[in-house]
Amino acid sequence: MEPTTPKVALVIGAGDSTGGAIARRFAREGFVVCATRRDAEKLTPLLEEIRDQEGKAYGFGSDARKEEDVVALIEKIESEIGPIEVLVFNIGANVPCSILEETGRKYFKIWEMACFSGFLNGREVTRRMVARGRGTILFTGATAGIRGAANFAAFAGAKHALRALV
């Protein structure tokens, strides 16, 4: 009997809330979970929980805003773990600030985290999925992607741009 190729789910932004819950769910469904955060050490409790429940999980410290890091991450997962069947992009950057005090630098960083990094990760995984003829890409959203709110101009702009990109 031939060994089966693992089903890999890549969760970009596997934090303590939504991203972690998504990673746990994919693990329960039999996927090998590849979870990322900027600080890989913060993934330890999530990875241990998945493994304690007989799941398979790998953690990666990765800056999703850096093109060379994204390319290297996708290549590493695809060559060492398996083909990515599902990408879940879950970076939010929900940072409140009055538009009167917002700086261009902070606005750009929020857009870079919540939108540009979605483009980079989506593009790299799409290249692989299109070549294989299969795969699923999911982007988590927020109400801000539809309408803004006071003190969330940068977040609303970034999430709306991500929604338009998707």
URGI-V918304 format. One line per field, one symbol per residue. phi: phi as a letter, one per 40 degrees, with the letter a starting at -180 (. if undefined). psi: psi as a letter, one per 40 degrees, with the letter a starting at -180 (. if undefined). A space follows every 10 residues. Layout:
phi=???
psi=???
//
This chain:
phi=.ccccccbbb bcgcccbdcc cccccccccg cccbbbacbc cccdcccccc cccgcbabbb cacccbdccc dccccccccb bicccbbbcb cbgcbcaccc bcbcccdccc ccccbdccdc cccccddccc ccgahbbbbc baddcbacad gbcccccccc cccccc
psi=hiiihihhhh hhfgaebddd ddddddddee ihhhiiidhd deeddddddd ddfeihiiih hhheehdddd dddddddddd dihhdhhhhf hdfghihhdd ehiddddddd dddedddddd dddddddddd defiihhhhi aiddediiih efdddddddd ddddd.
//
